[in-house]
């Protein structure tokens, strides 16, 4: 084969076709990619060749692009993945409509004979302060009925029964498109998913967030490891200016200024909103992960209490 003239990176070539296991039978696999950090720099400078003088200058430009939300240079890079994912998680995933997708068809082929199973200690409780989220776990051996053990047993019985009915329909000659209709959302599906780097980073920002559903977070975390290896300068900028940053509204900024400054603005009703509190908690989380001293974190907490 002739030597390639396209841009390649050692990090990407090492990862192509490597499966990253997710959940009990899912995976993420990098199939192909286009571009590198240098490609982003080249696009930003509208130049030919490598378009770069040093890694430090590349890093500075990429940081500038990320910090100021100049997104089009990041769209010059693309990644194509092969994923195996439970259908309920895939329904959330496919809401990101900025990708090219081709999914396994259960009209042309029989459904994948695999369903995601929940371990007894992995059943989550419905959050009381979030209609679409979870909070805490149902114990595997709690006295309350049903407990985790019973929930897992019931799940497996239901999955086995659904599989039996599906296979009976197929053997009886029922059309695949109709035989599948009672399969549970825990059934795994597979797809090829191609997306540019800008929109992929937006996907990761939303799906790596602690408020995202646990299952899709696991897929996002696996994809993040791949992105980090292929585009290290971009990932560093993404962590700095997007993933570990916060955005404040005008009202939130004014509220913080007045409270921290100890001033009172006549006619301005200063309130600490739920959004501000969430942002303050995120700031504390970022500081904790960065290894900031506990005493400083406690001092920050006291400042927040004083504001209230």
N, C-alpha and C positions, 0 to 999 in steps of 0.2 A: 504494500500500500504506500502511496506517496506521503511524504511528510506533510502534516497539517500546517496551514498558514493561519488558521483561526487562533484567537486568543485562548490560551488554556492556563489553568492554574493547578499546581501540585495538589492543593487541598481538594479541589473538585474531582480531579482524575482518580484520586485515591478512594473517593466515596461513591463513584458511579457503580450502580448495581448492588451496593451494600444495603442490606435490610436493617432498619432500625425497629426492633420489636416495640409494639405499643399495646397496652391492655393485655388480654389473655391470648388473642390470636390475630391481632392487627399488626400492621407494619407501615412504615414510610420508606420508600426507596427512591433515590435520585436516579432518573433515567438519562437526563441530558441537561445542559446548561449553556448559556451564551453570555460572554462578557466577564469582566473582572473589575476590581477597583479601578484599574487603569482605564477601562472602558468608560467608566463614569466621568473620570477626569478628562478624558479625550473629548467626550460629548460636551462637557461643560465649556471647554476651551475652543470648541468647534475647530479642531485641528486634525492633522493627519499623523500617521505613525503612532508612536507611544504617547506623544503629547505630554511628556512629564520630564522633570529635571531631577527630582529626588522624592523619596518616600515621604519625607517630612512635609514637602510642599503639597504632595497629593493628599496627605492627611489633613492639612490645613484647609484645602479647598473642599474636601468632602465634608469636613466639620461645618464649614460655612454654608454649604448647600443644605445640609440637614437642619442646621440651626434656623436658617431663614426660609425653610420649606420650599426650596427650589427643587421640585420633584422630577422634572422631565429627564434630567441626566440619569436618574436611577431607573427610569423606564427602559433604558437601552439594554439592560440586563434581564435575562429570563431564565427561569428554572422549570423543568418538567419532572413531576413526581408520579410514581405509581404507589397508590395507597390502598390498604385494606382497612375498612372502618365499619362499625355498626351503623345500620341505617338511621337510627335516631340521631346519632352524632353527625352523620353525613347530611341530614336535613338542615342542621345549623350551618355546617360547612358551606353548603351549596348556596346559601344566602349571599355569599360574597360573589357578586356577579361580574367581577372584573377578571375572571380567569377563563381559559378554554378547557372544556371538560368532555371526556368521553367515558361513560360509565358502563360497567358490566350489565348486560341485558338479561333479565329473567324471562323475556319473551323468546329470545333466541336460544338461550341455554338454561339448564336447570339451575335453581338457586344454589349458591355456595352453601355447602353442608357444614356450617359453623355459625354458632351464636354466642354472643358475649355473655358470660356467666358472672354473677356477682358473688363475691365471697361473703361469708356470714358477717364479717366485721366491716363490710364496705357499704352497707345500706345507710343512706343519708336521710336525715330528718328535714322536713320542709321548714324553711326559714320563716320566722314570724314577722320579720320586718322587710321581707323581699318576696314578692309574689312569684318570681321566677327562679329563685335561688334555693340553696340548701344550707343547713347550718348544723354541724355536729353529726353524730352517728348513732344509729340504733345498735345497742350492744348485741354481740353474738349470743350471749347467754342471759340477757335480761329477763326478769320475771314477767315483764309485760308481754302480752301476746298480741300480735306475733312478734317474736324476737328474730334476730338475724339468721339463726339456724333454720327456723321455720320458713322465713321468707325465701331463703336460697333453695330449700327443698321444693317449695311451691313453684318457684321460677323454673327449676329444672323439669319438674313434672309437666308444666305448661309448654315448655319448649319441646320436650320429647313428644307430647301429644300433637303439637302443631306440625312437627316434622313428619310424624306418622301419617297424619291426614294428607299432607302435601304429597308424600311419596305414593300413597294409595291412589290419589287423584291422577298422578302422572302415569302409574301403572294401568289405570283404568282408561287411559287415552284422553283424559281431559287436557285441553289446551294449556300450555305452560302459562300463558298470560292470565288465565283464570284460576288455575290451580294454586297460584302463588298468593292469592288475595288474603289468606288468613295467616300468613307467616308473620311472626312478631318483628318489631322494630329492632330487636337485638340481633337479627340476622346480619351477617357481614356482607358487604358489597365491596367491589373494587372499582377503581377509576384511574384514568390518567388525568392529571391536573397540571396545566401549564399557566404560569402567571409571571408578570414582570416584577422586578425587585421592589419597585415603589409600592405596588398594591400588595405584595407579599408582606412587606414590613407593616402595612396598615392592618392586614389580617393578624399578624403576630401581636401587634399592640393590643388588639381587642381580645384575642383568644389566649394570650398568656396572662391576662389580667386575672387576679385572684377571684374576681366576681364571675368569671366565665365558668361554664360547667366543667367539672373535673375531667371528664373523658376527652373533650376537645382540647383541653389544656395539655394533656399528655401528647397529643399529636402536634400541637403548636411547639411544645418544648423540643420534640424530636426534630422538627423542621428547623427550629432555631439553631440547633447544633450544626446542621448542614450549612445554613447561611453563614454562620460565624466562621466556618472553615474556608468557605469560598471567597467571602468578601470581608476580610477581617477589619479593614479600615472603616468600611460602611457600618459594620456591626458595632464597632466601638462608638461611632458617632450616634448611631441609633440608640444605644444604651444611655449615652450622655444627654441627648437632647430630646428624646421621645419617650423611651421605655421608662426611664427613671426621672421623669420631669413632671411638672404639674402645670395646669393652665388655670388662671384666675380670671374671673369676669371683672368688669369695672366695679360693680357693687362690692364684690369680695375684696378687691384691692383696697377700696376706701374703708371698708369695715376693719381690715387688718391694720391699716395706717392709723385710724382713730383709736383703736383699742390698744395697739402696741405703743402709740405715742401718748396715750393717756389724755387725749383731747376729746372735746365734745363739739360736734358741729350742730349749730342751731338749725332746727328744721329738718335735720337728717336723722332718720330713725336707724341707728346702727344695730344690726342684728348679726349674730354669728349663725350663718345658715348651715344646713346639713352638708352642703357641698364644701364649705370651708372646712368643716370638721373632718370630712373625708380626705381633703387635701392635706390637712395637718397630720392625719394618721399616716398618709402615704409618705409624707416627708420624714416622719419618725421611722417608718419601715425602711426607707432608703438609707437613712443614717445608720440604723442598726446593722443592715447588711454590709455597709461600708466599714464597719468596725469602730464607729464612734464610741467613745467612753460612755459607760452606763450612767455615770454621774451627770454628764452633759445631757444625755437623753432624758434623765429624770428632771433636770432643770427645764428642759423644753416642755415636758409634760406639765410642770408647775405653771409655766407661762400660759399654756393653753387653759388650765383651770382658772387662772387669774382673769383671763379674757372673758370667761363665762360669768 
